[in-house]
Amino acid sequence: MNNKHAIPTIYDPEISYSEKCKLMLSLCQSMAKHKGMTLDEMREFIIKKLNVDIKKLDTNPVGMLLLYEYLYSQRPATCRNEEKKRFH
């Protein structure tokens, strides 16, 4: 079994913080669409759930990491299954 995994872009020190913010907004847009929500509805949900504003990540690096880990844990089963195929 291959236990190696890719390091997520969000943790890559060579990626600028502003690019990471754009990436997180894109992930939130994708998750909102998957859940049948608007981005504003997703924003309100995330604020209530994590106390993190997806449109103000530029001043909240810890919130960005928390948001990333939450979105990663909520990813659709299709994504989880594809990841298993690639790394195991």
Secondary structure, 3 states (H helix, E strand, C coil): CCCCCCCCHHHCCCCCHHHHHHHHHHHHHHHHHHHCCCHHHHHHHHHHHHCCCCCCHHHCHHHHHHHHHHHHHCCCHHHHHHHHHHHC
